[in-house]
Amino acid sequence: MHDYRSVAAVFKRGRARRWLGALAVIASACLPYSPALAQSSPGNSVGINVTALPDYEGSKSYRVLPLPTLSLSKGAIFVQGFTGGIAYPLWPSVAVGLLIGVQPGRNQDDAAVLNGTGDIPTSLDFGAFARWHYGPASAGLRFLQSAHAGYGNRVTLSASYALVQKPVDRVSVSADAVWSNGPSQQTWFGIDSEQAASSTAGLSPYHPSAGFSRADLKVDWDHRLNQQWSLQSAFGVGSLLGDAANSPIVERRAAVFGSVGAAYHF
């Protein structure tokens, strides 16, 4: 974990890298971090969610994969997919903390339009977050920097509102907006001259600028079966924005995603 190059080398071989990368995408797209929500949950929990989402941002193909979840010390320590962190409550309604996770790579054989552009190796992410909540409303800010040189960083703004808050049911709606800096945009949506020359699809060079790259809208439903078990489900729709949406590697700007799962509380 101390050397992202060794991690990337392992993930680069075979389908294991592709599956792990997709799981990391799930962590950021389908089940974003919720330290404030987790802190309101009694005890600890461990669970798994089966999630469907695009192969990569802008892909028209989908895959279905499992995603682990873990919450300890009432959410002070949490893992959601391959993103985890430590939350510290500054005040009853404000929490801050540190994040670490896996930044998924991308294989050039994930889609025909990517052939010849080369693989993007998996790397580590690190960053921080702040989250505020008051009653049924909450808002958050997250910053993640890639440990890989040149991969850039992303800032996620989020807001959510609990429509239903009952002892056995909780229904919430949330919205996220992702801002990506120039290096991040170029890594995931750009085409440099070397990639253009080797592209089998005949892609032209493309250099996206920093800006908002994605927005998501999601509905979550948590149902408590008993003291030990609960069921979770989520459904959302997301869309690429700006220069990211106009990238020549994007097959489809908008996509739906969803998950169903269960958690054991202890």
C-alpha positions as CSV (number, residue, x, y, z in Angstrom):
1,M,0.0,0.0,0.0
2,H,3.0,2.3,0.4
3,D,4.0,2.0,-3.3
4,Y,1.3,2.7,-5.8
5,R,3.5,1.4,-8.6
6,S,3.6,-2.1,-7.2
7,V,-0.2,-2.1,-6.7
8,A,-0.7,-0.9,-10.2
9,A,1.6,-3.6,-11.6
10,V,-0.5,-6.3,-9.9
11,F,-3.8,-4.9,-11.1
12,K,-2.5,-4.5,-14.6
13,R,-2.4,-8.2,-15.3
14,G,-5.6,-10.1,-16.4
15,R,-9.2,-9.5,-15.6
16,A,-8.6,-9.0,-11.9
17,R,-7.4,-5.4,-12.6
18,R,-10.6,-4.7,-14.6
19,W,-12.9,-6.0,-11.9
20,L,-11.2,-4.2,-9.1
21,G,-11.2,-1.0,-11.1
22,A,-14.9,-1.4,-11.7
23,L,-15.5,-1.9,-8.0
24,A,-13.7,1.3,-7.3
25,V,-15.9,3.1,-9.8
26,I,-18.9,1.7,-8.0
27,A,-17.6,3.1,-4.7
28,S,-17.5,6.6,-6.1
29,A,-20.6,6.6,-8.4
30,C,-23.2,4.3,-6.7
31,L,-22.4,4.5,-3.0
32,P,-20.5,7.7,-2.2
33,Y,-19.0,8.2,1.2
34,S,-21.5,9.1,4.0
35,P,-19.6,9.7,7.2
36,A,-22.3,11.8,8.8
37,L,-25.0,9.3,8.0
38,A,-22.8,6.5,9.2
39,Q,-22.2,8.2,12.5
40,S,-25.9,8.3,13.2
41,S,-26.1,4.5,12.8
42,P,-25.8,2.5,16.1
43,G,-23.1,-0.1,16.4
44,N,-21.1,-1.6,13.6
45,S,-22.1,-3.2,10.3
46,V,-20.7,-5.2,7.4
47,G,-22.5,-5.8,4.1
48,I,-22.4,-6.4,0.4
49,N,-24.2,-4.8,-2.5
50,V,-24.6,-6.1,-6.0
51,T,-24.3,-3.2,-8.3
52,A,-24.8,-2.5,-12.0
53,L,-23.0,0.4,-13.8
54,P,-21.1,1.3,-17.0
55,D,-17.7,-0.4,-17.7
56,Y,-16.1,3.1,-17.6
57,E,-17.2,6.7,-17.5
58,G,-18.8,7.2,-20.9
59,S,-19.2,3.5,-21.8
60,K,-22.4,2.1,-23.3
61,S,-21.7,-1.3,-21.9
62,Y,-22.6,-2.5,-18.3
63,R,-21.3,-4.9,-15.8
64,V,-22.7,-6.3,-12.5
65,L,-20.3,-6.7,-9.6
66,P,-20.4,-7.1,-5.7
67,L,-19.3,-4.2,-3.5
68,P,-18.3,-4.6,0.2
69,T,-19.3,-2.1,2.9
70,L,-18.1,-1.7,6.5
71,S,-18.8,0.7,9.3
72,L,-17.1,0.7,12.7
73,S,-17.3,2.9,15.7
74,K,-20.6,4.4,14.5
75,G,-19.1,5.3,11.2
76,A,-15.9,6.9,12.6
77,I,-14.0,4.3,10.5
78,F,-15.7,3.3,7.3
79,V,-15.1,1.4,4.0
80,Q,-17.5,1.6,1.1
81,G,-16.2,-0.4,-1.9
82,F,-12.6,0.5,-2.3
83,T,-12.8,3.9,-0.6
84,G,-12.3,4.2,3.1
85,G,-11.6,6.8,5.7
86,I,-11.7,8.1,9.2
87,A,-14.3,10.7,10.3
88,Y,-13.9,13.1,13.2
89,P,-16.9,15.1,14.5
90,L,-16.0,18.8,15.0
91,W,-19.5,19.6,16.2
92,P,-22.8,17.6,16.4
93,S,-23.6,18.6,12.8
94,V,-20.2,18.8,11.2
95,A,-17.6,16.0,10.5
96,V,-14.3,16.1,8.7
97,G,-11.9,13.3,7.9
98,L,-9.3,11.7,5.7
99,L,-9.9,9.4,2.7
100,I,-7.9,6.7,0.9
101,G,-9.0,4.6,-2.0
102,V,-8.2,2.9,-5.3
103,Q,-8.4,4.9,-8.5
104,P,-9.6,2.5,-11.2
105,G,-7.6,2.0,-14.3
106,R,-9.0,1.5,-17.8
107,N,-8.1,-1.1,-20.4
108,Q,-8.0,-0.2,-24.1
109,D,-10.0,-3.3,-24.9
110,D,-13.0,-2.1,-22.7
111,A,-14.4,-0.6,-25.9
112,A,-13.6,-0.5,-29.6
113,V,-13.2,3.3,-29.5
114,L,-10.4,2.9,-26.9
115,N,-8.3,0.5,-29.0
116,G,-4.8,1.9,-29.5
117,T,-5.1,4.5,-26.8
118,G,-3.3,2.4,-24.3
119,D,-4.2,1.2,-20.8
120,I,-4.5,3.5,-17.8
121,P,-2.9,1.7,-14.8
122,T,-4.7,1.5,-11.4
123,S,-3.4,3.8,-8.7
124,L,-4.2,5.0,-5.2
125,D,-6.2,8.1,-4.2
126,F,-5.8,10.1,-1.0
127,G,-7.7,13.1,0.2
128,A,-10.1,14.7,2.7
129,F,-13.7,15.5,3.2
130,A,-16.1,17.7,5.2
131,R,-19.8,17.0,5.8
132,W,-22.6,19.0,7.4
133,H,-26.0,17.7,8.4
134,Y,-29.1,19.2,10.0
135,G,-32.2,17.2,10.5
136,P,-33.0,15.5,7.2
137,A,-30.6,17.6,5.1
138,S,-26.9,17.2,4.6
139,A,-24.2,18.6,2.3
140,G,-20.6,17.5,1.7
141,L,-17.3,18.4,0.0
142,R,-14.7,15.8,-0.9
143,F,-11.2,16.2,-2.4
144,L,-9.3,13.2,-3.9
145,Q,-5.8,13.5,-5.3
146,S,-4.3,10.6,-7.4
147,A,-1.0,9.2,-6.1
148,H,0.0,8.7,-9.7
149,A,1.9,11.6,-11.2
150,G,-0.2,13.5,-13.8
151,Y,-3.5,11.9,-13.0
152,G,-4.8,15.0,-11.3
153,N,-7.5,15.5,-8.7
154,R,-11.3,15.8,-8.4
155,V,-13.6,17.7,-6.1
156,T,-17.1,16.4,-5.4
157,L,-19.9,18.6,-4.1
158,S,-22.9,16.6,-2.6
159,A,-26.3,17.3,-1.1
160,S,-28.9,14.9,0.2
161,Y,-32.3,15.0,1.9
162,A,-34.1,12.3,3.8
163,L,-37.7,12.0,2.4
164,V,-38.7,9.3,4.9
165,Q,-37.1,8.7,8.3
166,K,-38.8,5.9,10.2
167,P,-37.5,3.2,12.6
168,V,-37.6,0.6,9.8
169,D,-37.3,2.6,6.6
170,R,-35.2,5.5,5.4
171,V,-35.6,7.0,1.9
172,S,-33.3,9.7,0.7
173,V,-32.5,11.6,-2.5
174,S,-29.0,13.0,-3.2
175,A,-27.2,14.9,-5.9
176,D,-23.5,15.1,-6.7
177,A,-21.4,17.3,-9.0
178,V,-17.8,16.4,-9.8
179,W,-15.2,19.1,-10.7
180,S,-12.0,17.8,-12.4
181,N,-8.7,19.6,-12.8
182,G,-6.9,19.7,-16.2
183,P,-4.6,16.7,-15.7
184,S,-7.6,14.6,-14.5
185,Q,-9.6,15.6,-17.5
186,Q,-6.7,14.8,-19.9
187,T,-6.1,11.4,-18.3
188,W,-9.7,10.1,-18.5
189,F,-11.2,12.0,-21.4
190,G,-8.3,13.5,-23.4
191,I,-6.4,12.2,-26.4
192,D,-2.8,13.2,-26.9
193,S,-0.9,13.1,-30.2
194,E,0.7,9.7,-29.5
195,Q,-2.7,8.2,-28.7
196,A,-4.3,9.8,-31.7
197,A,-1.5,8.3,-33.9
198,S,-2.0,4.8,-32.6
199,S,-5.8,4.9,-32.3
200,T,-7.5,2.2,-34.5
201,A,-10.7,4.4,-34.5
202,G,-8.8,7.3,-36.0
203,L,-9.3,9.6,-33.1
204,S,-8.1,13.2,-33.3
205,P,-6.1,14.9,-30.5
206,Y,-8.4,16.2,-27.8
207,H,-7.4,18.4,-24.8
208,P,-10.3,19.0,-22.3
209,S,-10.1,21.9,-19.9
210,A,-10.7,21.8,-16.1
211,G,-14.3,22.0,-15.1
212,F,-17.3,20.1,-14.0
213,S,-17.2,16.6,-15.5
214,R,-20.1,14.7,-14.1
215,A,-23.4,15.1,-12.2
216,D,-25.5,12.4,-10.5
217,L,-28.9,12.1,-9.0
218,K,-29.7,9.1,-6.8
219,V,-32.5,7.7,-4.6
220,D,-31.6,5.3,-1.7
221,W,-33.9,3.1,0.3
222,D,-32.7,1.4,3.5
223,H,-35.1,-1.1,5.2
224,R,-34.4,-2.6,8.6
225,L,-35.6,-6.3,8.8
226,N,-34.7,-6.7,12.5
227,Q,-32.0,-5.6,15.0
228,Q,-29.2,-7.5,13.1
229,W,-30.2,-7.3,9.4
230,S,-31.1,-4.6,6.9
231,L,-31.6,-4.3,3.2
232,Q,-30.4,-1.5,1.0
233,S,-31.2,-0.4,-2.6
234,A,-30.2,2.5,-4.7
235,F,-31.1,3.8,-8.2
236,G,-29.6,6.7,-10.0
237,V,-28.9,8.5,-13.2
238,G,-25.7,10.4,-14.1
239,S,-24.4,12.5,-17.0
240,L,-21.1,13.6,-18.1
241,L,-20.7,17.4,-18.5
242,G,-18.7,19.9,-20.5
243,D,-15.5,18.9,-22.1
244,A,-15.8,15.4,-20.6
245,A,-19.1,14.8,-22.3
246,N,-17.6,16.0,-25.6
247,S,-14.7,13.6,-25.5
248,P,-14.3,11.3,-28.5
249,I,-14.0,8.2,-26.3
250,V,-17.5,8.8,-24.8
251,E,-20.0,6.4,-26.2
252,R,-22.9,7.6,-24.1
253,R,-23.1,10.7,-22.0
254,A,-25.9,9.7,-19.7
255,A,-26.2,6.4,-17.8
256,V,-28.2,4.7,-15.1
257,F,-26.8,2.8,-12.2
258,G,-28.3,0.9,-9.3
259,S,-27.6,-1.6,-6.4
260,V,-29.2,-4.0,-4.0
261,G,-27.7,-5.5,-1.0
262,A,-27.8,-6.5,2.7
263,A,-25.9,-5.5,5.8
264,Y,-25.4,-7.3,9.2
265,H,-25.3,-5.0,12.3
266,F,-23.4,-5.9,15.4
